[in-house]
């Protein structure tokens, strides 16, 4: 059992309200081990409270939860500047003395770099979550973003990157040199080892699910409404559920227009990662229609959380060629690749349902998911950071 009693960690990130992610999973890993955790969450898309939240845990006990009196997240650039200034003027008191500080974007990383120079924190790690060859249309903002990204990536004590492609893309485009970065692979993970410790659970292969932001441009939830229409025309019995934060007005309009309201459900956010995993594990197929026609689709470089979630919950995956993990999913027999069309997504769903095929795909999805458990990922990262040794755990 991992023992982190008396150890202090700080997680500082922008977070989509109602969504789960890498920092949250790291927090959930640290707390049962007895660590003291300060978790500062800055508002990102679709924030209902618009606040900066400061949560403090002593092991699994929530000691305090506060929110800032400054409450806005739009316009985005002004909000990011506000977050930087807040961390520099107020937030530093909360993370002071933490032996390990994880920051999730370059502006917060810039603040951490300054705080380290001032002796407030001894070290910091920069979490790289994506890469886009061009992020901002405004050339001045783009230039500033790239300068900060290079500075933080090369000055951080270490960089945790969700995929090597995120850093290789930067190097290819002349934005940094890989040899100047002390990086460690920190892919998205799951809780497959917990969910399936006693074997598979009851599930329904005809329950389809889309997990994530329903309005994302890089992965198109609207295509799945059209897919539902195709499947219904073919006389298939199924249910398509959308899970995640965000406005679903347009998807509801499409569902009504295409007469699939009776087979489409909008569940919204699920409160905790444990509840989400439990819910997903009883469904049948995970859908991820990443758009290959979108210029500079950052998912080409990313390590998509939804696919790791699907595999960790035993769901065979249907996706496109965009994410790098797609080829691995197919080679492992844990899912299929579809063309970016409603017709082909429907066809691939029917392939999974054909005869006894689904049983094998489900078993292989569970097997692949076991390779990406957070317990394995975080233990390795803590060992590589010198924060624990192999002797800290017993099998």
KEKE-3310 file (N, C-alpha, C; in steps of 0.2 Angstrom, whole numbers, plus 5000, padded with zeros to 4 digits):
npx = (5004:5003:5011:5010:5009:5011:5016:5016:5006:5002:4990:4987:4976:4967:4950:4937:4921:4912:4918:4929:4947:4965:4972:4962:4961:4974:4973:4964:4971:4981:4976:4970:4982:4986:4991:4994:4984:4982:4971:4969:4957:4954:4942:4935:4929:4911:4908:4898:4898:4909:4920:4936:4941:4947:4952:4956:4964:4966:4973:4959:4950:4941:4947:4945:4935:4935:4930:4934:4931:4931:4923:4922:4924:4924:4928:4940:4954:4956:4951:4961:4972:4968:4968:4982:4987:4979:4985:4998:4997:4988:4985:4998:5000:4993:4999:5011:5026:5023:5029:5028:5022:5010:5006:4995:4994:5003:5003:4999:5010:5021:5019:5021:5035:5040:5037:5044:5057:5057:5057:5045:5040:5048:5050:5042:5031:5026:5011:5008:4994:4989:4992:4992:4995:4992:4985:4979:4971:4975:4990:4999:4995:4996:5010:5015:5009:5017:5030:5029:5025:5037:5046:5041:5041:5054:5060:5054:5055:5052:5042:5027:5019:5005:5006:5020:5019:5014:5025:5034:5027:5028:5042:5045:5038:5047:5046:5051:5065:5067:5077:5079:5070:5064:5056:5042:5032:5015:5001:4983:4972:4963:4951:4951:4956:4950:4936:4935:4939:4933:4930:4920:4906:4888:4880:4874:4875:4868:4867:4873:4886:4891:4904:4908:4911:4897:4898:4910:4922:4932:4928:4914:4898:4886:4886:4882:4869:4864:4868:4861:4848:4850:4852:4840:4832:4836:4829:4835:4836:4840:4849:4855:4866:4871:4884:4891:4897:4889:4880:4865:4856:4856:4858:4847:4837:4840:4838:4825:4820:4825:4818:4822:4821:4816:4825:4837:4846:4850:4861:4869:4882:4890:4892:4904:4920:4920:4906:4904:4912:4906:4893:4896:4902:4892:4886:4887:4894:4907:4908:4917:4918:4930:4935:4942:4943:4945:4955:4971:4967:4968:4967:4974:4987:4985:4980:4967:4955:4942:4943:4951:4944:4933:4939:4943:4932:4927:4921:4920:4927:4922:4929:4938:4951:4959:4964:4980:4979:4970:4974:4980:4969:4962:4971:4972:4960:4950:4941:4934:4938:4930:4924:4922:4907:4889:4883:4893:4898:4886:4886:4898:4894:4884:4892:4899:4888:4885:4881:4891:4901:4902:4905:4919:4925:4922:4929:4942:4943:4942:4954:4963:4961:4966:4980:4981:4979:4977:4983:4995:5001:5003:5011:5022:5026:5028:5039:5048:5050:5057:5050:5045:5050:5052:5051:5041:5029:5019:5015)
npy = (4994:5011:5024:5040:5048:5064:5070:5083:5090:5100:5104:5113:5120:5123:5120:5111:5113:5101:5091:5076:5074:5073:5080:5079:5065:5062:5068:5060:5048:5052:5055:5043:5038:5045:5058:5076:5087:5101:5108:5118:5125:5133:5142:5136:5132:5134:5136:5136:5142:5151:5154:5154:5139:5133:5119:5109:5095:5083:5068:5058:5067:5081:5096:5110:5121:5133:5148:5160:5178:5185:5182:5176:5170:5173:5187:5175:5177:5188:5182:5172:5180:5186:5174:5172:5183:5182:5170:5174:5184:5180:5166:5160:5158:5147:5136:5136:5129:5116:5100:5096:5102:5103:5110:5115:5123:5135:5148:5148:5140:5149:5158:5149:5147:5159:5159:5149:5154:5164:5157:5152:5139:5123:5117:5113:5105:5104:5101:5095:5095:5096:5100:5112:5117:5130:5141:5153:5166:5179:5186:5192:5187:5174:5173:5177:5167:5156:5159:5159:5146:5139:5144:5139:5125:5122:5127:5121:5109:5097:5090:5084:5075:5071:5064:5059:5064:5077:5085:5082:5088:5101:5102:5099:5110:5120:5126:5122:5113:5096:5090:5100:5098:5091:5078:5067:5053:5055:5048:5049:5040:5026:5017:5004:4993:4993:4993:4980:4971:4959:4953:4954:4965:4967:4971:4981:4979:4986:4999:5014:5027:5044:5053:5068:5085:5091:5101:5102:5106:5098:5085:5078:5078:5080:5072:5060:5060:5060:5047:5040:5041:5034:5021:5019:5019:5007:4998:4995:4991:5002:5013:5029:5039:5054:5060:5073:5090:5105:5114:5107:5111:5112:5099:5093:5099:5094:5080:5080:5085:5074:5064:5055:5057:5048:5038:5044:5051:5064:5066:5074:5081:5069:5067:5062:5054:5040:5037:5040:5030:5019:5020:5020:5007:4998:5000:4999:5002:5014:5030:5040:5052:5060:5074:5072:5082:5094:5108:5108:5100:5097:5085:5075:5075:5073:5063:5056:5058:5052:5040:5032:5032:5025:5012:5009:5006:4995:4997:4993:5003:5015:5025:5038:5040:5050:5052:5046:5034:5026:5017:5008:5003:4996:4986:4979:4973:4980:4988:4998:5007:5021:5029:5047:5049:5048:5037:5027:5026:5021:5008:5002:5001:4991:4981:4978:4973:4961:4944:4934:4943:4955:4950:4946:4958:4966:4959:4961:4975:4977:4971:4979:4991:4988:4991:5004:5009:5021:5019:5012:5021:5033:5028:5025:5038:5045:5038:5040:5054:5054:5054:5043:5026:5010:5002:5008:5003:4988:4973)
npz = (5000:4995:5004:5009:5019:5028:5017:5005:4992:4978:4966:4952:4941:4926:4923:4916:4921:4930:4923:4922:4924:4921:4932:4943:4944:4948:4961:4967:4968:4976:4989:4996:5000:5010:5008:5010:5001:4991:4980:4967:4957:4942:4933:4918:4902:4901:4915:4929:4941:4940:4947:4956:4964:4979:4986:5000:5006:5019:5018:5014:5019:5017:5021:5019:5009:4998:4989:4976:4977:4965:4950:4935:4919:4906:4895:4888:4887:4896:4907:4909:4912:4924:4932:4933:4939:4951:4957:4959:4968:4978:4978:4980:4994:4997:4991:4996:5002:4998:4992:4980:4965:4953:4938:4925:4913:4902:4907:4921:4924:4921:4932:4942:4940:4943:4957:4961:4959:4969:4980:4986:4982:4981:4969:4952:4941:4924:4916:4901:4890:4877:4860:4847:4831:4827:4838:4842:4833:4833:4830:4839:4852:4849:4847:4860:4868:4863:4867:4881:4883:4878:4887:4900:4898:4896:4907:4918:4932:4928:4915:4912:4900:4890:4878:4868:4855:4857:4861:4851:4840:4843:4842:4829:4822:4826:4838:4850:4857:4859:4866:4876:4886:4901:4900:4905:4901:4903:4902:4899:4910:4918:4929:4928:4935:4947:4943:4937:4946:4951:4939:4924:4922:4923:4907:4893:4876:4867:4872:4868:4870:4871:4878:4885:4880:4872:4862:4856:4844:4839:4840:4835:4841:4835:4824:4828:4832:4819:4815:4824:4818:4806:4811:4817:4806:4801:4809:4821:4838:4851:4862:4864:4873:4880:4889:4900:4902:4896:4884:4877:4868:4854:4849:4855:4847:4834:4837:4838:4826:4817:4822:4833:4846:4855:4857:4861:4875:4886:4898:4905:4917:4927:4944:4951:4947:4951:4951:4937:4931:4935:4930:4916:4914:4913:4901:4882:4870:4866:4859:4848:4838:4831:4821:4805:4796:4801:4802:4809:4820:4837:4843:4836:4841:4854:4869:4870:4883:4883:4876:4883:4895:4890:4887:4899:4906:4900:4887:4870:4857:4845:4833:4824:4812:4818:4832:4839:4846:4840:4830:4838:4846:4836:4832:4843:4844:4851:4847:4833:4818:4810:4795:4794:4795:4797:4792:4791:4804:4809:4803:4808:4821:4820:4815:4827:4834:4827:4827:4837:4840:4848:4861:4861:4858:4869:4879:4875:4875:4889:4893:4886:4892:4905:4904:4906:4918:4931:4943:4940:4931:4939:4950:4943:4938:4950:4956:4946:4948:4959:4971:4978:4981:4975:4986:4993:4991:4993:4986)
capx = (5000:5007:5011:5012:5007:5015:5019:5012:5006:4998:4988:4985:4974:4961:4946:4930:4917:4908:4921:4934:4953:4971:4973:4957:4963:4980:4971:4960:4976:4986:4972:4970:4988:4987:4995:4990:4983:4979:4969:4966:4954:4952:4936:4936:4922:4904:4908:4892:4900:4913:4924:4942:4940:4953:4951:4962:4962:4971:4971:4953:4946:4941:4948:4942:4933:4933:4929:4936:4926:4932:4919:4921:4928:4924:4932:4944:4961:4956:4951:4968:4976:4965:4970:4989:4987:4977:4990:5004:4995:4984:4986:5004:4999:4990:5003:5018:5028:5021:5035:5027:5017:5008:5002:4992:4995:5009:5002:5000:5017:5025:5018:5025:5042:5042:5036:5050:5063:5056:5058:5039:5039:5055:5050:5036:5030:5022:5007:5006:4988:4988:4996:4989:5000:4990:4980:4976:4971:4978:4997:5003:4993:5000:5018:5015:5008:5022:5035:5027:5025:5044:5049:5039:5043:5062:5062:5051:5059:5050:5036:5022:5016:5001:5009:5026:5017:5013:5031:5037:5024:5032:5049:5044:5036:5052:5044:5056:5070:5065:5082:5079:5064:5065:5049:5040:5025:5009:4995:4977:4972:4957:4951:4949:4958:4945:4930:4934:4943:4930:4928:4915:4899:4882:4880:4870:4879:4864:4868:4878:4887:4896:4906:4912:4908:4893:4898:4917:4923:4937:4924:4907:4893:4880:4886:4880:4862:4862:4869:4855:4843:4852:4851:4833:4829:4837:4825:4839:4834:4846:4849:4861:4866:4876:4886:4896:4894:4888:4873:4863:4850:4856:4857:4840:4833:4842:4835:4817:4819:4826:4813:4825:4820:4814:4831:4842:4846:4855:4862:4873:4888:4890:4896:4911:4923:4918:4900:4904:4914:4901:4888:4899:4904:4886:4884:4889:4899:4909:4908:4922:4919:4934:4934:4948:4943:4946:4962:4974:4964:4973:4966:4979:4993:4982:4979:4960:4952:4936:4944:4954:4938:4929:4942:4944:4925:4925:4917:4923:4927:4922:4932:4940:4959:4962:4969:4985:4978:4965:4977:4981:4963:4960:4976:4971:4954:4946:4936:4934:4938:4924:4924:4918:4900:4884:4882:4899:4897:4881:4888:4903:4890:4881:4897:4900:4882:4884:4882:4894:4907:4903:4908:4926:4927:4921:4934:4948:4943:4944:4961:4967:4960:4970:4986:4981:4976:4980:4988:5001:5004:5005:5016:5028:5028:5031:5045:5053:5051:5061:5046:5044:5054:5048:5050:5036:5023:5019:5010)
capy = (5000:5017:5028:5047:5052:5069:5073:5089:5091:5105:5104:5120:5119:5126:5113:5111:5112:5095:5085:5073:5074:5070:5082:5076:5058:5062:5070:5054:5043:5054:5056:5037:5036:5049:5064:5082:5089:5107:5108:5125:5124:5139:5141:5135:5132:5132:5136:5139:5147:5156:5155:5150:5135:5131:5113:5106:5088:5079:5061:5058:5071:5088:5101:5116:5122:5141:5151:5167:5183:5187:5177:5177:5166:5176:5184:5170:5180:5192:5178:5169:5185:5186:5168:5172:5188:5179:5165:5177:5189:5177:5159:5157:5156:5140:5131:5137:5123:5109:5098:5094:5107:5102:5116:5112:5127:5139:5155:5146:5138:5155:5160:5144:5148:5165:5157:5145:5159:5168:5152:5150:5132:5121:5114:5113:5101:5107:5096:5097:5092:5096:5104:5114:5121:5137:5141:5159:5170:5185:5185:5194:5183:5168:5174:5177:5160:5151:5161:5156:5138:5137:5146:5135:5118:5121:5129:5117:5104:5091:5091:5078:5076:5065:5060:5062:5068:5084:5088:5081:5092:5108:5102:5099:5116:5125:5129:5120:5107:5091:5089:5105:5097:5085:5075:5060:5052:5055:5047:5048:5033:5024:5014:4997:4988:4993:4991:4973:4967:4953:4951:4959:4967:4966:4977:4980:4981:4991:5005:5018:5033:5049:5056:5074:5091:5090:5106:5102:5106:5093:5079:5080:5074:5080:5067:5054:5061:5058:5040:5037:5041:5029:5015:5018:5017:5000:4994:4993:4993:5004:5019:5034:5043:5059:5062:5078:5096:5109:5116:5102:5114:5111:5092:5091:5101:5089:5074:5081:5085:5068:5059:5050:5059:5042:5034:5048:5054:5069:5064:5080:5078:5064:5070:5060:5049:5034:5036:5040:5024:5013:5021:5018:5000:4994:5002:4994:5005:5021:5033:5046:5054:5065:5076:5072:5087:5100:5110:5108:5096:5095:5078:5071:5075:5072:5057:5057:5055:5048:5034:5029:5031:5019:5006:5007:5004:4989:4998:4993:5010:5017:5032:5039:5039:5056:5050:5041:5027:5023:5011:5003:5000:4991:4981:4975:4971:4983:4993:4999:5014:5022:5035:5052:5049:5045:5030:5022:5025:5016:5002:4999:4999:4985:4976:4975:4969:4955:4938:4934:4948:4959:4947:4946:4965:4968:4956:4964:4982:4977:4969:4984:4996:4987:4993:5011:5011:5027:5016:5010:5027:5038:5025:5026:5045:5047:5035:5044:5060:5053:5055:5037:5021:5004:4999:5012:4999:4981:4970)
capz = (5000:4995:5010:5008:5025:5029:5011:5003:4985:4976:4959:4950:4934:4923:4923:4914:4927:4929:4919:4925:4920:4924:4939:4947:4945:4952:4967:4969:4969:4982:4995:5000:5002:5016:5007:5010:4994:4989:4973:4965:4951:4939:4929:4911:4898:4904:4922:4932:4947:4937:4953:4957:4970:4983:4990:5004:5009:5023:5016:5011:5022:5015:5027:5018:5002:4997:4982:4975:4976:4958:4947:4928:4915:4899:4890:4890:4888:4902:4913:4911:4915:4931:4935:4934:4945:4958:4959:4961:4973:4983:4978:4982:5001:4998:4989:4999:5006:4994:4989:4972:4962:4946:4934:4919:4907:4902:4911:4928:4924:4922:4939:4946:4939:4947:4964:4963:4960:4975:4986:4989:4981:4979:4962:4949:4935:4919:4913:4894:4889:4870:4855:4841:4827:4828:4844:4842:4827:4834:4830:4845:4857:4847:4849:4868:4870:4861:4871:4888:4882:4878:4893:4905:4896:4896:4914:4923:4934:4924:4911:4911:4893:4889:4873:4865:4849:4859:4861:4844:4836:4844:4839:4821:4820:4828:4844:4856:4856:4863:4871:4881:4890:4905:4900:4907:4898:4908:4898:4902:4912:4920:4935:4926:4940:4952:4941:4935:4950:4951:4933:4920:4926:4918:4903:4887:4871:4863:4875:4865:4874:4869:4884:4884:4878:4866:4858:4854:4837:4837:4840:4833:4844:4831:4819:4831:4831:4812:4816:4827:4813:4802:4815:4818:4800:4799:4813:4826:4845:4855:4866:4863:4879:4880:4896:4900:4903:4890:4881:4872:4864:4846:4849:4856:4841:4829:4838:4837:4819:4814:4825:4837:4853:4860:4858:4863:4881:4888:4905:4908:4920:4933:4950:4953:4943:4953:4948:4930:4929:4937:4925:4909:4913:4912:4894:4877:4865:4867:4852:4848:4831:4830:4814:4802:4791:4805:4801:4816:4825:4842:4845:4832:4845:4861:4872:4872:4889:4882:4874:4889:4899:4887:4888:4906:4908:4896:4881:4864:4855:4838:4832:4817:4811:4820:4838:4838:4849:4836:4827:4843:4848:4831:4832:4849:4843:4856:4843:4826:4815:4805:4792:4797:4792:4801:4789:4792:4811:4810:4800:4812:4827:4818:4815:4834:4836:4823:4829:4844:4839:4853:4867:4860:4858:4876:4883:4873:4878:4896:4893:4884:4898:4911:4903:4907:4925:4935:4949:4937:4928:4944:4954:4939:4938:4957:4956:4941:4951:4965:4977:4981:4979:4974:4993:4996:4990:4994:4982)
cpx = (5004:5006:5014:5010:5013:5018:5014:5012:5001:4996:4985:4983:4968:4957:4939:4925:4912:4911:4927:4941:4959:4972:4968:4959:4969:4978:4968:4965:4980:4982:4972:4976:4991:4991:4990:4990:4979:4977:4965:4963:4951:4947:4938:4930:4916:4904:4901:4893:4905:4919:4931:4940:4946:4950:4957:4960:4968:4969:4964:4948:4946:4941:4944:4940:4931:4933:4931:4930:4926:4928:4918:4926:4928:4925:4938:4951:4961:4955:4957:4972:4974:4968:4978:4990:4985:4982:4996:5003:4992:4986:4992:5004:4997:4994:5010:5020:5027:5028:5035:5021:5016:5004:5001:4992:5001:5009:5003:5007:5022:5024:5022:5033:5044:5042:5042:5056:5063:5056:5051:5038:5046:5055:5043:5036:5025:5018:5005:5000:4986:4993:4992:4994:4999:4984:4976:4976:4975:4986:5001:5001:4996:5007:5019:5014:5014:5028:5035:5028:5033:5047:5048:5041:5050:5064:5059:5056:5058:5043:5033:5018:5011:5002:5015:5024:5016:5019:5035:5034:5027:5039:5049:5043:5041:5050:5048:5060:5068:5071:5083:5074:5065:5058:5048:5033:5020:5003:4989:4976:4964:4957:4949:4951:4953:4938:4929:4938:4940:4927:4923:4909:4894:4882:4876:4873:4875:4864:4874:4880:4892:4898:4910:4908:4904:4894:4906:4917:4928:4933:4917:4901:4887:4880:4882:4872:4860:4863:4863:4849:4844:4850:4844:4829:4830:4834:4829:4836:4840:4845:4855:4861:4872:4878:4892:4893:4894:4881:4871:4857:4850:4855:4850:4836:4834:4838:4828:4816:4820:4822:4817:4825:4819:4820:4837:4841:4851:4856:4865:4879:4886:4895:4903:4914:4921:4911:4900:4907:4909:4895:4890:4900:4898:4883:4887:4895:4901:4911:4913:4923:4923:4934:4940:4949:4944:4953:4965:4970:4969:4973:4971:4985:4991:4982:4972:4957:4947:4938:4947:4948:4934:4932:4942:4937:4923:4922:4922:4922:4926:4924:4934:4948:4962:4967:4974:4983:4973:4967:4978:4975:4961:4965:4975:4964:4949:4941:4937:4935:4933:4926:4920:4911:4895:4883:4887:4899:4892:4883:4893:4899:4887:4886:4899:4894:4881:4886:4885:4900:4908:4906:4916:4928:4927:4927:4941:4949:4945:4951:4965:4967:4965:4978:4987:4978:4980:4985:4995:5005:5007:5011:5023:5031:5031:5038:5050:5055:5055:5057:5044:5049:5050:5046:5044:5029:5024:5014:5006)
cpy = (5006:5021:5035:5051:5057:5072:5078:5090:5096:5104:5110:5119:5123:5119:5115:5109:5106:5089:5083:5074:5072:5073:5079:5069:5057:5063:5064:5048:5045:5053:5049:5035:5040:5056:5070:5085:5096:5107:5114:5124:5131:5138:5141:5136:5130:5132:5140:5144:5152:5158:5151:5146:5133:5125:5111:5100:5086:5072:5062:5063:5078:5093:5107:5117:5130:5142:5158:5172:5186:5181:5178:5172:5168:5183:5180:5173:5184:5188:5174:5174:5186:5180:5169:5177:5185:5174:5168:5181:5185:5169:5156:5155:5149:5135:5131:5131:5116:5107:5096:5098:5105:5107:5113:5117:5132:5145:5153:5143:5144:5158:5155:5145:5154:5163:5153:5149:5163:5163:5150:5142:5130:5119:5114:5108:5104:5101:5098:5092:5092:5100:5105:5118:5128:5137:5147:5163:5176:5184:5187:5189:5176:5168:5174:5170:5155:5153:5158:5149:5136:5138:5141:5128:5117:5123:5125:5111:5097:5093:5084:5079:5070:5061:5063:5066:5076:5088:5088:5086:5099:5108:5103:5106:5122:5129:5128:5115:5102:5089:5094:5103:5090:5082:5068:5059:5051:5054:5047:5041:5031:5020:5006:4992:4988:4991:4983:4969:4960:4950:4956:4960:4967:4972:4975:4983:4986:4998:5009:5024:5037:5052:5062:5080:5090:5096:5107:5102:5101:5086:5080:5076:5075:5075:5061:5054:5058:5050:5037:5036:5036:5022:5014:5016:5010:4996:4992:4995:4996:5010:5023:5039:5048:5061:5067:5085:5100:5109:5111:5105:5112:5103:5090:5093:5096:5082:5074:5081:5079:5062:5054:5052:5053:5037:5038:5051:5058:5069:5070:5077:5073:5066:5068:5055:5042:5032:5036:5033:5018:5014:5018:5011:4996:4996:4997:4996:5012:5024:5039:5048:5061:5067:5077:5078:5094:5102:5111:5105:5094:5088:5073:5070:5073:5064:5057:5054:5050:5041:5029:5027:5025:5013:5004:5005:4998:4990:4998:5001:5010:5024:5032:5038:5045:5054:5045:5034:5023:5016:5005:4999:4995:4985:4976:4972:4973:4988:4993:5006:5015:5028:5040:5053:5046:5038:5025:5021:5020:5009:4999:4997:4992:4979:4973:4971:4962:4949:4938:4939:4952:4957:4948:4954:4968:4965:4959:4971:4982:4975:4975:4990:4995:4989:5001:5013:5016:5024:5015:5017:5032:5035:5026:5033:5047:5044:5038:5051:5060:5054:5049:5032:5015:5001:5003:5008:4992:4978:4964)
cpz = (5000:5001:5009:5014:5027:5023:5008:4995:4983:4968:4957:4943:4932:4922:4920:4919:4925:4925:4924:4921:4924:4931:4944:4949:4949:4959:4971:4971:4975:4988:4999:5003:5008:5015:5008:5003:4994:4982:4971:4958:4948:4934:4921:4907:4902:4912:4925:4937:4945:4942:4952:4964:4973:4988:4994:5007:5013:5022:5013:5014:5019:5021:5025:5010:5001:4990:4982:4975:4969:4954:4940:4925:4907:4900:4892:4892:4895:4908:4915:4914:4923:4935:4937:4940:4951:4961:4962:4967:4979:4984:4981:4990:5002:4996:4992:5003:5003:4991:4982:4970:4955:4943:4927:4913:4908:4907:4918:4929:4925:4929:4943:4946:4943:4955:4966:4964:4967:4981:4989:4988:4979:4972:4959:4943:4931:4916:4906:4892:4882:4866:4849:4837:4827:4833:4843:4835:4827:4834:4836:4851:4855:4849:4856:4870:4869:4866:4878:4888:4882:4884:4899:4904:4897:4903:4920:4926:4931:4920:4910:4905:4892:4883:4870:4859:4851:4859:4854:4839:4837:4841:4832:4819:4823:4834:4850:4853:4861:4868:4877:4887:4894:4905:4902:4904:4904:4905:4902:4904:4914:4926:4933:4931:4945:4949:4940:4940:4951:4945:4930:4924:4921:4914:4897:4881:4866:4866:4872:4869:4870:4876:4882:4882:4872:4861:4855:4847:4834:4836:4840:4836:4839:4826:4822:4832:4824:4812:4819:4823:4808:4805:4816:4812:4798:4804:4819:4833:4849:4859:4865:4869:4878:4887:4896:4900:4896:4888:4876:4868:4857:4845:4850:4850:4835:4830:4837:4829:4815:4817:4829:4844:4858:4861:4860:4870:4883:4896:4909:4912:4926:4938:4951:4948:4944:4950:4941:4928:4930:4931:4918:4908:4912:4905:4889:4873:4866:4860:4853:4841:4830:4822:4810:4797:4795:4805:4809:4821:4831:4844:4841:4836:4852:4863:4874:4878:4888:4880:4879:4894:4897:4888:4895:4909:4904:4889:4875:4861:4847:4837:4825:4817:4815:4826:4836:4840:4845:4833:4832:4845:4843:4831:4838:4849:4849:4853:4836:4824:4810:4801:4795:4794:4797:4798:4791:4800:4813:4808:4805:4819:4826:4817:4822:4836:4833:4826:4836:4844:4845:4860:4867:4861:4865:4880:4881:4875:4885:4897:4891:4890:4904:4910:4904:4913:4928:4940:4946:4934:4934:4949:4950:4939:4945:4958:4952:4944:4957:4972:4981:4978:4978:4981:4996:4996:4992:4989:4985)
residu = (UNK:UNK:UNK:UNK:UNK:UNK:UNK:UNK:UNK:UNK:UNK:UNK:UNK:UNK:UNK:UNK:UNK:UNK:UNK:UNK:UNK:UNK:UNK:UNK:UNK:UNK:UNK:UNK:UNK:UNK:UNK:UNK:UNK:UNK:UNK:UNK:UNK:UNK:UNK:UNK:UNK:UNK:UNK:UNK:UNK:UNK:UNK:UNK:UNK:UNK:UNK:UNK:UNK:UNK:UNK:UNK:UNK:UNK:UNK:UNK:UNK:UNK:UNK:UNK:UNK:UNK:UNK:UNK:UNK:UNK:UNK:UNK:UNK:UNK:UNK:UNK:UNK:UNK:UNK:UNK:UNK:UNK:UNK:UNK:UNK:UNK:UNK:UNK:UNK:UNK:UNK:UNK:UNK:UNK:UNK:UNK:UNK:UNK:UNK:UNK:UNK:UNK:UNK:UNK:UNK:UNK:UNK:UNK:UNK:UNK:UNK:UNK:UNK:UNK:UNK:UNK:UNK:UNK:UNK:UNK:UNK:UNK:UNK:UNK:UNK:UNK:UNK:UNK:UNK:UNK:UNK:UNK:UNK:UNK:UNK:UNK:UNK:UNK:UNK:UNK:UNK:UNK:UNK:UNK:UNK:UNK:UNK:UNK:UNK:UNK:UNK:UNK:UNK:UNK:UNK:UNK:UNK:UNK:UNK:UNK:UNK:UNK:UNK:UNK:UNK:UNK:UNK:UNK:UNK:UNK:UNK:UNK:UNK:UNK:UNK:UNK:UNK:UNK:UNK:UNK:UNK:UNK:UNK:UNK:UNK:UNK:UNK:UNK:UNK:UNK:UNK:UNK:UNK:UNK:UNK:UNK:UNK:UNK:UNK:UNK:UNK:UNK:UNK:UNK:UNK:UNK:UNK:UNK:UNK:UNK:UNK:UNK:UNK:UNK:UNK:UNK:UNK:UNK:UNK:UNK:UNK:UNK:UNK:UNK:UNK:UNK:UNK:UNK:UNK:UNK:UNK:UNK:UNK:UNK:UNK:UNK:UNK:UNK:UNK:UNK:UNK:UNK:UNK:UNK:UNK:UNK:UNK:UNK:UNK:UNK:UNK:UNK:UNK:UNK:UNK:UNK:UNK:UNK:UNK:UNK:UNK:UNK:UNK:UNK:UNK:UNK:UNK:UNK:UNK:UNK:UNK:UNK:UNK:UNK:UNK:UNK:UNK:UNK:UNK:UNK:UNK:UNK:UNK:UNK:UNK:UNK:UNK:UNK:UNK:UNK:UNK:UNK:UNK:UNK:UNK:UNK:UNK:UNK:UNK:UNK:UNK:UNK:UNK:UNK:UNK:UNK:UNK:UNK:UNK:UNK:UNK:UNK:UNK:UNK:UNK:UNK:UNK:UNK:UNK:UNK:UNK:UNK:UNK:UNK:UNK:UNK:UNK:UNK:UNK:UNK:UNK:UNK:UNK:UNK:UNK:UNK:UNK:UNK:UNK:UNK:UNK:UNK:UNK:UNK:UNK:UNK:UNK:UNK:UNK:UNK:UNK:UNK:UNK:UNK:UNK:UNK:UNK:UNK:UNK:UNK:UNK:UNK:UNK:UNK:UNK:UNK:UNK:UNK:UNK:UNK:UNK:UNK:UNK:UNK:UNK:UNK:UNK:UNK:UNK:UNK:UNK:UNK:UNK:UNK:UNK:UNK:UNK:UNK:UNK:UNK:UNK:UNK:UNK:UNK:UNK)
# end
